[in-house]
């Protein structure tokens, strides 16, 4: 049995296998063929952080695969009223076939997985957002951007940055990260990525100049400057991130046919200009839709790895 908590735990071959399963399921769906590999199975979805894309994609995906998804907020279960994580994990995993958790502390999902009898999927923690990167890479493949990719990430050193580091380090492409001073990536995550890059051949660079990162890139990506739980820091962050908005002028430094990726929600006029986002709406919203298809591939793959 395997859990999906961070891309660090997976080989290049396994990541590509998951994405390719998702691509096949997507192609079949477009042809009117419904894959029912998870028929009569149940996915428990635990949300301590709310979400649009995570809930809709997992719930719809499980339904399309023939199964059923249960939405469980921390107000609906005893986890939010003081029950130990290990007890909740034992109970839910005795009744359901798979669990997806979207929460704050990464240690919470690690503890849950250690007591779970069934696969646990990280739907997002403050440290990592690996399901988003499966969708991002699927989108890169579909738009012909995966080969010889040079990715520039401009913004906060957050869970998306950490996940891009893991993906680049595993798959071997070039990743440049530009963050303001004081918002750098976690040193331990960077160290892990640099160590894995020795094997994959990935080129990983960190800097504080967004223009330097974007120059010659094939993909430019960003994320909100104030993530959920950081609302009280928003005004200060807007000041600290001055000069880090990805707009048409900055995008001109990238390669001619470079594309913008954004995990959404997007705050126009802050991390990305409204005009640039709309210019790249086709790929950005294909990226959002691919959350559905990539996660279906992931759930089918995890099901195939049960003992």
Buried (B, 14 or more C-beta within 10 A) or exposed (E): EBBBBBBBEBEBEBBBBBBBBBBBBBEEBEEEEEBEBBEEBBBBBBBBBEBEBBBEBBBBBBEBBBBBBBEBBBEEBEBBEEEEBEEBBBBBBEEBBBBBBBBBEBEBBBBBBEBBBBBBBBBBBBBBBBBBBBBBBBBBBBBEBBEEBBBBBBBBBBBBBBBBBBBBBBBBBBBBBBBBEEBBBBEEBBEBBBEBBEEBEBEBEBBBEBBBBBBBBBBBBBBBBBBBEBEEEEEEBBEBBEEBBBBEEBBEBBBEEBBBBBBBEBBEEBBBBEEBBEBBEEBBEBBBBBBBBBBBBBBBBBBEEEE
